[in-house]
Amino acid sequence: MAKFCFVIHPLSFEDVVRYEPGAKGKGRPIIAKIMEWMPSWAAAHVTGIRTPDGRETEGWFVAAGLLPQQMLELPRERVYDRILKAIEIGAELGAQVAGLGAFTGVVGDGGVTIAQRAPIPVTTGNSLTIAAGVRSLFRGADEMGVDAQRATAVVVGATGSIGAACVELIAPHVAHVILVARNETRLRKFSEGLRERLPCESSFTTDISEAVQRADLVLTATSSTQDVIEPEDLRTGAVVCELSLPHDVSRRVAVERPDVLVVEGGNLRVPGEMKWWRVREPGVPFDMGLPVGTALACMSETMVLALEDRCESFTLGRGIELDRVREIDALAAKNGFELADMRAFDLPISREQIARTRAAAEERRAASA
Ligand SMILES: NC(=O)c1ccc[n+]([C@@H]2O[C@H](COP(=O)([O-])OP(=O)(O)OC[C@H]3O[C@@H](n4cnc5c(N)ncnc54)[C@H](OP(=O)(O)O)[C@@H]3O)[C@@H](O)[C@H]2O)c1
C-alpha cells in the first residue's frame, strides 16, 4: 500500500507544548517568535492502520509549526514555503500522498497552489470532513430528539470549502437552512445561485447571533481564530456540530448551557491499532489531544487514499463536488473507518450526559412555556 504524510500545525499555545514539551513554561510571545522561525519537522510516525481485510499503511505527521493567526497574517509565500517544506520532509520519509491539516488547507486558495508545487499529490481532506460532519450533526439531532424535517439549520462559514457542500447535504433533511458568513456580496451571490437547487427554504445573513437564535441545528466550519458561537445565542435544546479547527464554539457553552449538545463533528475511528510515535524520541507516544485510535476526518481521507493506492490530489480548493464527498465516504466505510464516539470540549460525551442534556432542555422549555 502507499504511505502518507499529513501536515499539522499547533492550533493554540497548549498545542505547542503537546507537540514539544520543552516549550512548557516559556512565555507566549517567545513561543510565537520561535514558531515563526522554526523550520518544519517530522513530528510523529503513524503505525498500525489495518483494514478489516488486512491491508496496512503507515505515515508521518509533519509539523509546519505556525499558529493559526500566523498562518493568516504572515506573507502568503512564507506560509506556503513552510507547508511545502513539510510535504518535502514527508516525501523523503516515503510518503506518496499528503494531507493538509487545519489552516494549512485553508490558507490562500485551499491547497491548489500547494498541490501545484508539491513533489507528491496533495488533498485537503475536506471531502471526508464534510461527510463526517453532516453525519455527526444528524446523529446529534437523533440523540436530542430533534425532528430534523421540521428543523431550522444554520451553516456558519457557508461560503467556505467545507460549509458550501454541507449546506447542500443538510438541505434535503430540514425545513429551512440559513447560510452565514461575513462577506455579504459573496454570501448573497452563493446563496442566490443555490436557492433554486435546494429542496428546502433557504435564507442568508451576516449576523451570526440572529441566525443561531433561530436554529435547532448548527454546523460551524469557519476560518475564524476567535469564538463565534456564544451561549446566550443558542436556542433551547439546540445541537451544534463543530468542524472548525481551532474551534468556533465558546467554552462558556459547556458551563452555561447544559441544555445544548455540542459535538466535534470531524473525528473518525481508524481501523486496526493505530499508534502515533514521537519521531525524535522513539517509543514515546505523540499526543494531539485525540482519543487513542481516533483521527480527524481530514487525516482519515489521506489514510484512505493511501490504503486505496489512490495517490491523487483528491480534494482541493473551494466548490467541492458532492460526488467526491460520497465517493470518499463510501471508501472510508469500505476500509473500516467509522464515526468516533461523541466528544466535545476535549471530553467524551457519555450516555448519561446526553440524558442530562435532554432533561435540561425539557426543563428550560417548560420554564419558558
Ligand atoms: N475537523 C476536521 O477534520 C477539519 C478538516 C479540515 C478543515 N477543518 C477546519 O474547518 C474550517 C473551515 O475550513 P474551510 O477549508 O472550509 O475554510 P474556508 O474555505 O476558508 O471557509 C471559511 C468560511 O468561514 C467564513 N468565515 C471566516 N471567518 C468567519 C467569522 N468570523 N464568522 C463567520 N464566518 C466566517 C468564510 O467566509 P467569510 O470570509 O465571508 O466570513 C468562509 O465561508 C477551518 O477551521 C479548518 O481548520 C476541520
The ligand as an ORCA input file, in Angstrom:
! r2SCAN-3c Opt
* xyz 0 1
  N     -12.387     18.660     11.640
  C     -11.653     18.392     10.560
  O     -11.272     17.248     10.279
  C     -11.288     19.532      9.641
  C     -10.728     19.259      8.397
  C     -10.423     20.308      7.557
  C     -10.648     21.617      7.962
  N     -11.159     21.867      9.175
  C     -11.448     23.241      9.632
  O     -12.662     23.683      9.041
  C     -12.683     25.108      8.985
  C     -13.147     25.584      7.618
  O     -12.244     25.168      6.614
  P     -12.502     25.550      5.067
  O     -11.425     24.887      4.290
  O     -13.928     25.304      4.702
  O     -12.215     27.137      5.122
  P     -12.609     28.255      4.030
  O     -12.843     27.650      2.695
  O     -11.593     29.342      4.158
  O     -14.030     28.784      4.539
  C     -14.181     29.512      5.728
  C     -15.609     30.032      5.814
  O     -15.780     30.669      7.071
  C     -16.274     32.021      6.875
  N     -15.757     32.796      7.996
  C     -14.482     33.086      8.311
  N     -14.430     33.776      9.472
  C     -15.703     33.908      9.909
  C     -16.305     34.514     11.042
  N     -15.570     35.140     11.974
  N     -17.643     34.420     11.175
  C     -18.405     33.802     10.256
  N     -17.897     33.203      9.143
  C     -16.558     33.272      8.978
  C     -15.729     32.399      5.490
  O     -16.483     33.417      4.845
  P     -16.202     34.985      5.158
  O     -14.740     35.189      4.997
  O     -17.067     35.700      4.165
  O     -16.675     35.201      6.539
  C     -15.977     31.073      4.752
  O     -17.333     30.927      4.439
  C     -11.271     25.547      9.393
  O     -11.289     25.921     10.754
  C     -10.446     24.297      9.219
  O      -9.301     24.286     10.056
  C     -11.518     20.847     10.010
*
